[in-house]
Amino acid sequence: MNVRLKKLEMIEAMNRARALEPSSFVPNKLLDTLIEKMNLKNDAELCRVLEVQPPIVSKIRHRKLAVGATILLRMHEKSELSIRDLKELASASMH
């Protein structure tokens, strides 16, 4: 499978998951926690570790793209945080 097709499949999966995301979706907490837990410097390093293109993480951070199953699974595999913990971080209150 080529990279372009893989990227398109991931984007489609994320778009399908968007409808399932709670309205309290807070991506910054999730992304910042991953960066901290994995001792990364920034979103660019996170992209390299998760093996996704930078626009994907940028769109997630700016709430234009939901965290779909594929990227959630990659976050779990790379960070060793449970899926439940990752979902809780994504829906944590900003207060």
Backbone bond lengths (Angstrom), bond angles and torsions (degrees), N, CA, C in turn:
res aa  C-N    CA-C-N  psi(-1)  N-CA   C-N-CA  omega(-1)  CA-C   N-CA-C  phi
1 M - - - 1.457 - - 1.532 107.46 -
2 N 1.325 116.33 130.48 1.453 117.88 -178.95 1.524 111.61 -80.34
3 V 1.320 115.13 165.26 1.469 121.30 -174.81 1.517 111.58 -63.04
4 R 1.321 117.19 -40.58 1.469 120.68 -178.89 1.532 111.22 -61.74
5 L 1.321 115.97 -45.54 1.462 120.56 179.58 1.528 110.72 -64.23
6 K 1.329 115.64 -40.75 1.462 120.69 178.19 1.530 110.61 -61.00
7 K 1.324 115.99 -43.31 1.463 121.83 179.60 1.532 110.31 -63.03
8 L 1.325 116.71 -45.20 1.460 120.80 179.90 1.526 111.45 -62.47
9 E 1.326 116.30 -41.21 1.465 119.90 177.75 1.526 111.03 -62.71
10 M 1.345 116.54 -40.85 1.461 120.28 179.97 1.530 110.69 -65.71
11 I 1.306 116.64 -41.92 1.464 120.52 179.26 1.527 110.49 -63.82
12 E 1.317 117.08 -42.75 1.464 120.85 177.96 1.532 110.81 -61.88
13 A 1.324 116.92 -42.85 1.465 120.72 179.17 1.523 110.33 -63.43
14 M 1.313 116.60 -40.22 1.463 120.33 179.22 1.524 111.05 -66.67
15 N 1.306 116.02 -39.68 1.469 118.95 178.61 1.523 111.63 -65.17
16 R 1.342 116.38 -38.33 1.464 119.50 176.78 1.523 110.52 -65.47
17 A 1.310 116.23 -37.70 1.467 120.45 -179.40 1.522 111.68 -72.18
18 R 1.327 116.64 -23.17 1.470 120.80 -178.67 1.525 111.45 -53.98
19 A 1.311 116.72 -41.55 1.464 120.98 -178.68 1.531 112.15 -65.80
20 L 1.322 116.37 -23.29 1.458 120.77 -178.55 1.521 113.26 -89.83
21 E 1.320 116.95 -11.45 1.462 120.39 -177.21 1.520 110.81 -70.31
22 P 1.320 116.82 141.07 1.461 119.85 176.50 1.523 110.32 -69.39
23 S 1.325 116.25 155.42 1.458 119.79 -179.21 1.518 111.43 -67.65
24 S 1.322 117.62 -15.94 1.458 121.50 -179.74 1.533 112.05 -89.71
25 F 1.312 117.35 17.86 1.454 123.31 -178.28 1.521 110.62 -57.11
26 V 1.351 116.61 121.77 1.459 122.60 -178.66 1.529 108.26 -125.94
27 P 1.321 117.19 88.07 1.458 119.85 -174.60 1.530 114.52 -68.25
28 N 1.318 118.25 -30.14 1.465 119.77 -176.61 1.521 112.10 -60.93
29 K 1.313 117.42 -41.45 1.466 121.15 178.79 1.525 110.36 -60.83
30 L 1.317 116.51 -44.00 1.461 121.45 179.34 1.528 110.91 -62.92
31 L 1.318 116.70 -51.91 1.466 120.77 -177.31 1.525 111.48 -64.58
32 D 1.326 117.01 -42.84 1.466 120.60 179.89 1.528 111.54 -64.59
33 T 1.324 117.13 -38.26 1.462 120.81 178.37 1.527 110.56 -66.19
34 L 1.326 116.94 -41.05 1.468 120.17 177.47 1.525 110.77 -62.17
35 I 1.319 116.59 -44.14 1.467 120.84 179.82 1.527 110.15 -61.13
36 E 1.323 115.78 -43.63 1.464 120.11 -179.84 1.524 111.65 -67.12
37 K 1.330 116.62 -47.54 1.465 121.20 -177.10 1.531 112.10 -62.19
38 M 1.320 116.47 -36.61 1.462 120.16 -177.43 1.528 112.50 -94.47
39 N 1.343 116.70 8.82 1.463 122.04 178.73 1.532 112.70 54.51
40 L 1.325 115.17 46.46 1.456 121.12 178.95 1.525 109.40 -98.74
41 K 1.323 115.91 162.23 1.466 119.94 -177.83 1.520 113.05 -88.37
42 N 1.352 116.58 -35.91 1.459 118.99 -172.18 1.532 111.07 -164.67
43 D 1.323 114.77 -175.40 1.466 120.82 -179.55 1.530 111.94 -62.37
44 A 1.326 117.04 -34.89 1.469 119.85 -179.27 1.527 110.70 -61.79
45 E 1.322 116.32 -43.40 1.465 119.51 177.58 1.524 111.02 -66.14
46 L 1.323 116.42 -37.92 1.457 120.65 177.00 1.530 110.32 -60.22
47 C 1.309 116.37 -41.81 1.474 120.88 177.71 1.515 111.30 -59.17
48 R 1.313 116.17 -44.17 1.469 119.70 -179.66 1.523 111.05 -63.59
49 V 1.333 116.74 -43.35 1.460 120.67 -179.39 1.525 110.95 -65.38
50 L 1.337 116.47 -42.92 1.465 120.33 -178.95 1.527 112.98 -80.52
51 E 1.339 115.78 -8.97 1.463 122.15 -179.76 1.527 111.79 60.47
52 V 1.332 114.88 47.14 1.465 121.32 174.91 1.527 108.40 -126.62
53 Q 1.310 115.79 157.93 1.453 120.68 178.22 1.531 110.07 -72.22
54 P 1.336 117.74 144.73 1.472 121.20 -179.81 1.532 114.98 -51.61
55 P 1.338 119.79 -37.67 1.470 117.74 178.76 1.525 114.00 -60.51
56 I 1.319 117.89 -26.63 1.461 120.86 179.28 1.529 109.80 -64.85
57 V 1.328 116.67 -50.26 1.467 120.36 -179.81 1.525 110.05 -66.52
58 S 1.314 117.04 -38.16 1.470 120.55 178.23 1.527 110.78 -61.43
59 K 1.327 116.50 -44.63 1.470 120.11 179.47 1.524 111.40 -65.76
60 I 1.327 117.14 -36.35 1.466 120.24 176.61 1.525 109.40 -65.48
61 R 1.333 116.49 -46.21 1.468 120.46 -178.15 1.527 111.45 -61.65
62 H 1.330 116.56 -35.51 1.463 120.66 -178.52 1.528 113.15 -94.51
63 R 1.328 116.15 15.31 1.468 123.54 175.57 1.528 114.52 60.46
64 K 1.316 116.03 27.98 1.461 119.54 176.43 1.522 110.98 -96.22
65 L 1.328 115.41 -11.81 1.458 121.59 -179.54 1.522 107.62 -143.59
66 A 1.303 115.90 132.73 1.467 120.46 -179.94 1.525 110.66 -82.43
67 V 1.312 115.69 159.82 1.461 120.70 175.18 1.522 106.71 -78.62
68 G 1.306 115.98 109.22 1.458 121.07 -179.15 1.516 111.89 -89.20
69 A 1.296 115.08 178.51 1.461 121.74 -176.21 1.528 112.47 -60.95
70 T 1.320 117.39 -41.83 1.467 120.89 -176.82 1.516 111.34 -63.22
71 I 1.316 116.82 -49.78 1.468 118.90 -178.04 1.524 110.86 -72.06
72 L 1.321 117.40 -32.41 1.456 120.78 176.22 1.536 109.99 -61.86
73 L 1.311 115.96 -41.35 1.459 120.75 178.05 1.529 110.76 -65.02
74 R 1.321 117.09 -41.25 1.472 119.98 177.08 1.522 111.12 -63.62
75 M 1.326 116.67 -41.05 1.468 120.59 177.84 1.524 110.22 -60.22
76 H 1.322 115.82 -43.07 1.467 121.56 178.35 1.526 110.87 -62.17
77 E 1.320 117.25 -47.98 1.463 121.57 -177.85 1.523 111.99 -63.47
78 K 1.319 117.50 -42.01 1.465 121.14 -175.22 1.523 113.04 -81.18
79 S 1.333 117.66 -31.77 1.470 120.63 -175.61 1.521 113.02 -97.57
80 E 1.334 116.15 -18.88 1.463 122.99 -175.02 1.533 112.65 64.80
81 L 1.336 116.87 16.60 1.467 120.94 170.55 1.522 106.98 -81.84
82 S 1.314 116.68 146.61 1.462 119.06 179.80 1.531 110.04 -69.99
83 I 1.310 115.99 156.56 1.462 121.26 176.60 1.525 109.34 -58.46
84 R 1.305 116.97 -41.25 1.468 121.01 179.04 1.532 110.65 -59.62
85 D 1.339 117.25 -45.95 1.466 120.54 178.85 1.526 111.42 -62.15
86 L 1.315 116.92 -41.69 1.466 120.84 179.37 1.527 110.63 -63.49
87 K 1.329 116.94 -42.27 1.467 120.54 178.73 1.521 110.96 -64.95
88 E 1.327 116.54 -39.17 1.464 120.08 178.00 1.523 111.21 -64.74
89 L 1.320 117.32 -39.56 1.458 120.93 177.44 1.520 110.55 -63.54
90 A 1.329 116.43 -39.18 1.470 121.07 -178.39 1.517 112.27 -69.68
91 S 1.323 117.10 -24.26 1.459 118.74 -178.79 1.524 112.34 -111.97
92 A 1.339 116.47 11.56 1.476 120.25 179.65 1.509 110.84 -63.17
93 S 1.290 114.86 147.49 1.464 121.04 178.74 1.518 109.93 -70.48
94 M 1.316 116.61 144.94 1.458 121.03 178.36 1.522 110.97 -78.12
95 H 1.308 118.81 -10.13 1.466 121.73 -176.86 1.503 111.28 -76.21
